[in-house]
Amino acid sequence: MSSATNLQALLREGFAALERGDVETTGRCAQQALQQQQDLVPAHFLVGLLGLHTHERRTAFNAFQSVVKLDPNHAAAWAQLARLYMSEGQVNRADAALRETRRIQPTDPTVLDLIGTTLSQMGEHGAAQAFFGRANTARPQHPPFMLNLANNLVYHGDNERADAIFRDIIQLQPDSPQAHWALASARKATDDSHILTLRTLLGRHRHNPRARAFYAYAIGKELEDLKRWDEAFAAFSEGAAARRETVDYDEAGEKALFDFLQTHYTPEWLAGLPPGEPDNAPIFVLGQPRTGTTLVERIITSHSQVHSAGELQQFSLALRRLSGYAKPQRFSAELFAAAQTLAPAQVGRLYLQSSARMRGNTPRFVDKLPQNYLMIPLILAALPNAKIIHLVRNPMDACFASFKQLFADAYLHSYEQGEMARHHARYRRLMDCWRERFPGRIFDIHYEDTARHLEPNARALIAHLGLPWEDACLDFHLQDSAVSTASATQVREPAHTRSIGRWRHYERQLAPMREALEAQGIKAT
């Protein structure tokens, strides 16, 4: 066998092994191929894909960078680099990598879909839709590409087209947990026809907790649409239990984090720091998920001077990059210990620089990442002229709204009633601490008051931001910009009170949550 033939056989074997998840064989094939020819581009690319598969990000980075050095016209490697850069908050580098893909003008649908995914992470949902559309044209009836396009259409409020695509996916793959869940989430059920299908599919996945979570949450959502409360709760509970099997929630680590914040982030610490970055553009809307953060963001960004930047990870990523923190936990006491010594202006400048692509062309922009509440003292230090808007919601409604929501990779505390309640108590104590230590710096807005009496609360909010009043802020539901959160459907209708007190439909079943809150000193009414 010739050397070239042997290399091709090794590569075929390596890519096939990766396809079936055989990490050892993939690595062996790539290594042997590179030993024979060090500049073999497909072998470096295979190493990059293996690094992604095994979550060895540095290996993936190095491999894809080797690919584009050897072959500057390798669109797939540039697209992978763009996604990796974006995931680390290096937006300018991600943008540069995307420019290379556009220079090359790829036609490979996998590359087109990957570009769309990265653009979505940048908040450029319109551009992303074009790439998702091209991927689907190049490879029609491929469910992963169809799902990305349909989810993008939901973000844009085009539920009718999204609904049709979800149904097409299900025609192609009848047992598609994510497509069924997305279909249930995107429209309101009017009968139980889909529920019957979902229950049959759920029964096939007794040993697959990920699939069970998708199906059970979809069943719960549709049963709630039909006001079949007891059945809905049973489904939500089953979905939460299945999802809890797949996540590693470290409650002791979370408690240590909150204790560290309250012990070390004091007014004296803040007073002893040099000045931060004076830019007043950022507006942070934060709190717990499912408490009205998207509603309030839409009110604010209906103003002509404010742009929605989405849920940015850029502030915490700036802390990680400047401190050299490399552990996989998104937040930890160790991260915040390292962050205490950073130069505030440097943090502020890096945040603004890495957010520039998403902040739009208006004087102000909203960063709506709920978890930014953990970093309020650091925000005050790094961006002293930023505004902080905090959502307050009834604790039982807030906790139940998270419990019944299937999240992607965040809020790992939300899948067990006691864990959810104890987390909520820690959050409330921390917010009480921040208010006491930094008076006048946090604007609380209550979800219930805003839903019931939109105009006076919206006017107070806009006034606090130092903006002139615009009537468009009352017509937030008419915005046509994308919403890439679980609230994508709800915020396209006027403010309503249907979600206030919803937990009472499940008062008996939520007794453990209520008891856990009250044990922490929180009145749960």
Buried (B, 14 or more C-beta within 10 A) or exposed (E): EEEEEEBBEBBEBBBEBBEEEBEEBBBBBBBBBBEBEEEBBBBBBBBBBBBBEEEBBEBBBBBBBBBBEBBEEBBBBBBBBBBBBBBBBBBEBBBBBBEBBEEBEBEBBBBBBBBBBBBBBBBBBBBBBBBBBBBBEBBEEBBBBBBBBBBBBBBBBBBEEBBEBBBBBBEEBEEBBBBBBBBBBBBEBEEBEBBEBBBEBBEEBEEBBEBBBBBBBBBBBBBBBBEBBEBBBBBBBBBBBBBBEEBEBEBEEBBBBBEBBBEEBEEEEBEEBEEBBEBBBBBBBBBBBBBBBBBBBBBBBBBEBBBBBBBBBBBBBBBBBBBEBEEEEBBBBBBBEBBBEBBBBBBBBBBBBBBBBBBBEBEBBBBBBBBBBBBBBBBBBBBBEBBBBBBBBBBBBBBBBBBBBBBEEBBBBBBBBBBBBBBBBBBBBBBEBBBEBBEEBBBEBBBBEBBEEBEEBBEBBBEEBEBEEBEBBBEBBEBEBBBBBBBBBBBBEEBEEEBBBBBBBBEEBBEEBBBBBBEBEBEBE
